[in-house]
Amino acid sequence: MFESTRSIPNQYGRLVSFSRRVAPVNVLHLLPHLRGVERFYWENRRTGFTLLGFGVATELMAWGEQRFQTIEHHARQLFDGAFVQHTDPVGKEFAMPRLFGGFAFRDDFTPDNTWAVFNPAHFILPHYQLVQTSKGAWLTVNVHVLPDENPETIIPELQEALNARWQYLKQLLSEDSPSIHQPPLRDIHYPMAFEAWEQAIEEAVRAIRAGQLEKVVLARVAEALFEDAINIEAALTYLADTYPDCYRFLFEPRPNHAFYGATPELLVSTDGDTAHTMGLAGSRKRGQTASEDEQLADDLFQDPKERHEHNLVVQAIQQRLNALATQLDIPATPQILKLSNIQHLYTPIKAHGLKTSGVLPLVESLHPTPALGGTPRAEAMKFIRNAELVPRGWYAAPIGWIDYRMQGAFAVAIRSAVVQEKRVWMYAGAGIVGDSVAQKEWDETALKFRPMMDALHIREQADA
């Protein structure tokens, strides 16, 4: 009667989405019970929004320079013909079907061994979707009906399936809490030695001083092998406890191939003709005492190099949004964003009167910001390709969700890692300007490795 299918929309008929209100649950306690299927998770305490998805109703992929437009075209095709029904009127705003996924850092990304199942653009509409907000929780089932079938005729069947699924999920939640244990670490490896890093920084500084670049962001990788399968759910629980104000995400398009993280950086979110984004660049560690912490924050705020790096990011975002909105709200000076182990210069940006429809045109325009790519954009991307020894894959790229109104939210996938059973690749980057020093930038990346390493109980120093 109905099926979950990987397809280009409408090849297998019409999308039908049916939802009901349920009791709020601990989503992270559910995740371990959903191993062996495709899983998707998004949460942020500041917005009060949590999304959990599992299974596949529709899968969208795209390649090349037109990947953003291709995903938008297929998403509109999928949602424009959707039959959406709710049992709870309040849930209409929240329980709508949502595509979850993201993009690779580069248009011409080719999946390698690390990113074997991740495409340059890759989105999945979950078969089952759980959304939680301050106003409640809703469980949704998404399916396709055959082209000659009336969607209304299967609603009773969907309602029965949804009720049965909810009872099953409640049963899972009544079982023991998930383990926080991580297997022992067997080995950790850094493909880029300090000497290669130092050479790349020196080349970047020369290019900047010669006027070829204003800023470029360089990243390095830590690859770790464990004795047994990595406990992704325990890592996400640690990140939720330690970095509650970050955007926590999990994209697992195939079982045992998972990309997850806790990023402080919002790329863009939209609601009608309004968008929110941010400039995030410039870093210091947190202090051991309140006075030391404030001294470090003040040092960050007053540092000409850090302020220059931050201003380049804000100016580039402003320039890109000027053509897409009628009004921008940008504070004159940055704030300090304090996280568990690091603090950043942070400028919130709000755009009014958007001239585009939906979130994806803004994602395409803003990615990559100078906070993760550089400026000028084309020259920085070319430098990154030549300087970095390991492809970034989805690191530092947009990850998020799109609802059936084509509104959505995307974060920048930093403080992140990709996992294949026993093996994990972790990424960290640093912004390079004309007065950057290789050792200081190396130390900054070591600091940025820590969230992922701590979540996996890796005690080795990231400056190895």
SVG drawing of the C-alpha trace seen along z (x, -y; Angstrom):
<svg xmlns="http://www.w3.org/2000/svg" viewBox="-10 -50 69 54">
<polyline fill="none" stroke="black" stroke-width="0.4" points="0.0,0.0 2.8,-2.4 6.5,-2.2 9.7,-3.9 11.8,-4.5 15.0,-6.2 13.9,-8.2 13.8,-11.4 10.4,-12.9 7.3,-11.8 8.9,-8.9 7.0,-6.7 4.0,-8.8 3.0,-11.4 4.4,-12.2 2.0,-11.7 2.9,-13.0 0.8,-12.2 1.5,-13.3 0.2,-13.1 1.1,-14.7 3.1,-12.6 4.7,-13.0 8.2,-14.7 11.1,-12.2 14.8,-12.1 15.9,-11.9 19.4,-10.9 18.1,-7.9 16.3,-6.8 19.3,-6.9 21.1,-3.8 17.9,-1.7 17.8,-2.9 21.2,-1.5 21.2,0.3 19.0,-2.2 19.6,-5.6 19.5,-8.2 19.3,-12.0 19.5,-14.4 19.5,-18.1 19.2,-20.0 20.0,-23.5 19.0,-24.7 18.8,-28.3 16.2,-27.7 14.5,-25.0 14.1,-22.9 14.9,-19.1 14.6,-16.9 15.1,-13.2 14.6,-11.1 15.1,-7.5 14.6,-5.5 14.3,-6.8 11.2,-8.0 13.0,-10.0 16.6,-10.6 17.9,-13.5 21.5,-13.8 23.2,-16.3 26.7,-17.0 28.6,-19.8 28.3,-23.6 24.5,-23.4 24.0,-21.2 22.2,-23.8 19.8,-24.6 19.2,-20.9 18.4,-20.1 16.1,-23.1 14.3,-22.0 13.7,-18.4 12.7,-19.6 10.1,-21.9 8.9,-19.1 8.6,-16.8 6.8,-19.3 4.6,-21.0 2.7,-17.8 2.7,-16.6 -0.5,-15.6 0.1,-16.7 -2.3,-15.9 -2.1,-16.5 -4.3,-15.3 -3.2,-18.2 -3.8,-21.8 -0.9,-23.2 1.5,-20.7 0.8,-22.1 3.7,-24.6 6.2,-22.0 5.3,-18.5 5.6,-19.3 7.9,-17.0 11.6,-18.0 14.5,-17.1 17.7,-16.7 21.2,-16.7 23.9,-19.0 26.6,-19.7 30.3,-18.9 32.7,-21.8 33.6,-21.8 31.3,-21.6 33.7,-19.1 34.0,-16.8 34.5,-13.2 33.6,-10.7 36.7,-8.9 37.2,-6.1 36.5,-8.5 33.3,-9.9 32.3,-6.9 28.5,-7.3 28.4,-11.1 27.6,-13.0 28.4,-16.6 24.7,-17.4 22.8,-14.8 19.4,-15.1 17.0,-12.5 13.3,-12.8 13.0,-10.4 10.4,-7.7 9.7,-8.6 10.3,-12.1 10.1,-13.3 10.0,-17.1 10.1,-18.6 9.8,-22.3 8.7,-24.2 5.1,-23.8 5.1,-20.0 6.3,-17.0 5.0,-15.4 5.7,-12.1 5.3,-12.1 5.4,-9.3 6.4,-10.1 5.6,-7.7 4.9,-7.6 1.6,-6.4 1.3,-5.0 0.4,-7.5 -3.1,-6.3 -3.9,-6.1 -5.9,-8.6 -3.8,-9.7 -6.8,-10.1 -7.6,-6.4 -4.4,-5.4 -4.7,-7.8 -6.3,-5.2 -3.5,-2.8 -0.9,-5.5 -2.5,-6.4 -2.4,-2.8 1.2,-2.5 2.1,-5.7 0.4,-4.6 2.2,-1.3 5.5,-3.0 4.9,-5.3 4.1,-2.4 7.3,-0.7 9.4,-3.9 7.9,-4.2 8.8,-0.6 12.4,-1.3 12.5,-4.3 11.5,-2.2 14.6,0.0 18.0,-0.8 19.7,-4.0 22.3,-3.8 25.9,-3.2 28.4,-6.1 31.3,-3.7 33.8,-4.3 36.1,-1.5 39.9,-1.8 41.9,-3.8 44.2,-1.7 46.0,-4.4 45.8,-8.1 47.5,-9.6 47.9,-13.2 48.4,-13.1 49.9,-16.7 53.1,-17.0 53.9,-20.3 56.6,-20.9 54.1,-20.7 51.7,-22.9 54.4,-25.5 55.2,-25.5 51.5,-25.9 51.2,-28.8 54.3,-30.6 53.0,-30.2 49.6,-31.6 51.2,-34.6 53.4,-35.3 50.3,-35.2 48.4,-37.6 51.3,-40.0 51.6,-40.0 47.9,-41.0 46.8,-37.7 44.6,-36.9 43.2,-38.7 42.6,-35.6 42.5,-31.9 41.4,-29.1 43.6,-26.0 42.5,-22.7 44.1,-19.5 42.8,-16.1 43.2,-13.6 42.5,-10.0 41.8,-7.6 41.3,-3.8 39.5,-2.1 39.4,1.5 35.7,1.7 32.8,-0.2 32.6,-3.9 29.7,-4.8 28.3,-7.8 25.3,-8.2 27.6,-8.6 29.6,-11.2 26.5,-13.1 25.3,-12.9 28.7,-14.4 28.4,-17.2 24.9,-17.9 25.9,-18.2 29.1,-20.2 28.1,-22.4 24.3,-22.8 24.2,-26.1 25.9,-24.6 24.1,-23.1 24.4,-19.3 23.8,-17.1 24.0,-13.6 23.7,-12.6 24.0,-8.9 22.8,-8.2 23.8,-4.6 24.3,-2.5 27.8,-2.8 28.7,-5.8 27.9,-8.8 28.9,-12.5 28.3,-14.3 29.3,-17.3 28.5,-20.3 29.1,-23.5 28.8,-27.0 28.3,-28.6 25.0,-29.2 25.3,-29.6 21.7,-30.8 18.2,-30.2 15.0,-31.7 11.5,-32.4 9.5,-34.0 11.3,-37.2 13.7,-37.2 17.0,-35.5 19.6,-35.1 23.3,-34.4 26.5,-35.3 30.1,-36.2 32.3,-33.9 36.1,-34.3 38.8,-34.9 39.5,-32.6 41.0,-32.2 41.0,-29.3 38.9,-29.6 40.6,-30.6 41.1,-28.4 39.6,-31.2 36.9,-33.9 39.6,-36.6 41.8,-34.7 38.9,-34.0 37.9,-37.7 41.5,-38.6 41.7,-36.2 38.3,-37.5 39.6,-41.1 42.9,-40.1 40.8,-38.5 38.6,-41.6 41.6,-43.9 43.9,-41.8 44.3,-43.6 44.9,-40.4 41.8,-38.7 39.6,-41.8 40.9,-42.1 40.2,-38.4 36.7,-38.8 35.9,-42.0 36.8,-40.3 34.1,-37.6 31.4,-40.2 32.2,-42.4 32.0,-39.5 28.7,-38.3 27.3,-41.8 28.4,-42.2 26.7,-38.9 23.5,-39.7 23.2,-43.3 22.0,-41.9 19.5,-39.5 17.8,-41.6 16.5,-45.2 17.8,-45.7 20.6,-44.3 21.0,-44.6 24.7,-44.3 26.2,-45.5 29.1,-47.8 31.3,-45.7 31.5,-42.0 30.5,-40.1 32.3,-37.3 30.8,-33.9 31.9,-31.6 31.9,-27.8 33.2,-25.1 36.8,-25.2 37.0,-28.1 35.7,-31.6 35.1,-33.4 34.5,-36.9 30.8,-36.8 28.6,-39.2 24.9,-38.3 23.4,-39.4 19.8,-39.7 18.4,-40.3 15.0,-41.7 13.0,-41.8 14.6,-38.8 14.5,-39.0 14.8,-35.2 12.4,-32.4 13.4,-29.8 16.7,-29.0 18.8,-27.4 19.6,-30.5 21.1,-32.0 23.0,-28.8 24.5,-28.9 25.4,-32.6 27.0,-32.4 29.0,-29.2 31.8,-29.2 32.1,-32.3 35.6,-33.7 35.4,-32.1 35.9,-28.7 37.2,-29.5 38.8,-32.8 38.7,-36.0 38.6,-36.5 36.6,-33.4 37.8,-31.9 41.5,-32.5 41.1,-31.1 39.4,-27.9 42.2,-27.4 44.8,-27.8 43.1,-25.4 42.9,-22.7 46.7,-22.9 47.7,-23.3 45.6,-20.7 46.8,-17.1 43.4,-15.6 40.1,-16.6 37.6,-18.2 34.6,-16.3 31.6,-17.7 33.8,-19.4 33.1,-23.2 30.2,-22.8 26.5,-23.5 24.4,-20.9 20.8,-21.3 17.2,-20.9 14.5,-22.2 10.8,-22.1 8.0,-21.8 7.7,-25.6 11.4,-25.6 12.3,-27.5 15.1,-26.0 18.2,-26.2 21.8,-25.3 24.9,-25.3 28.6,-25.3 29.8,-21.7 32.9,-22.5 33.8,-20.8 32.8,-17.6 33.9,-14.1 33.0,-11.3 32.8,-7.7 33.0,-4.3 32.5,-1.7 35.9,-1.6 37.5,-4.5 37.0,-8.3 38.3,-11.3 38.2,-14.7 38.8,-18.1 40.0,-21.5 40.9,-24.7 42.4,-28.1 42.1,-31.5 45.3,-32.8 46.0,-36.5 49.2,-38.5 50.6,-38.3 49.7,-34.7 52.3,-32.5 52.4,-28.8 52.8,-27.6 49.9,-29.7 47.6,-28.5 48.7,-24.9 47.8,-25.4 44.4,-26.9 43.6,-23.8 44.6,-21.6 42.1,-23.5 39.4,-23.0 40.1,-19.2 39.3,-18.9 35.5,-18.7 35.5,-15.7 38.4,-14.1 36.9,-14.6 33.6,-13.2 35.5,-10.0 37.6,-9.9 40.8,-10.5 43.3,-11.9 46.2,-12.4 47.2,-15.9 46.0,-17.2 49.4,-19.0 51.1,-15.7"/>
</svg>
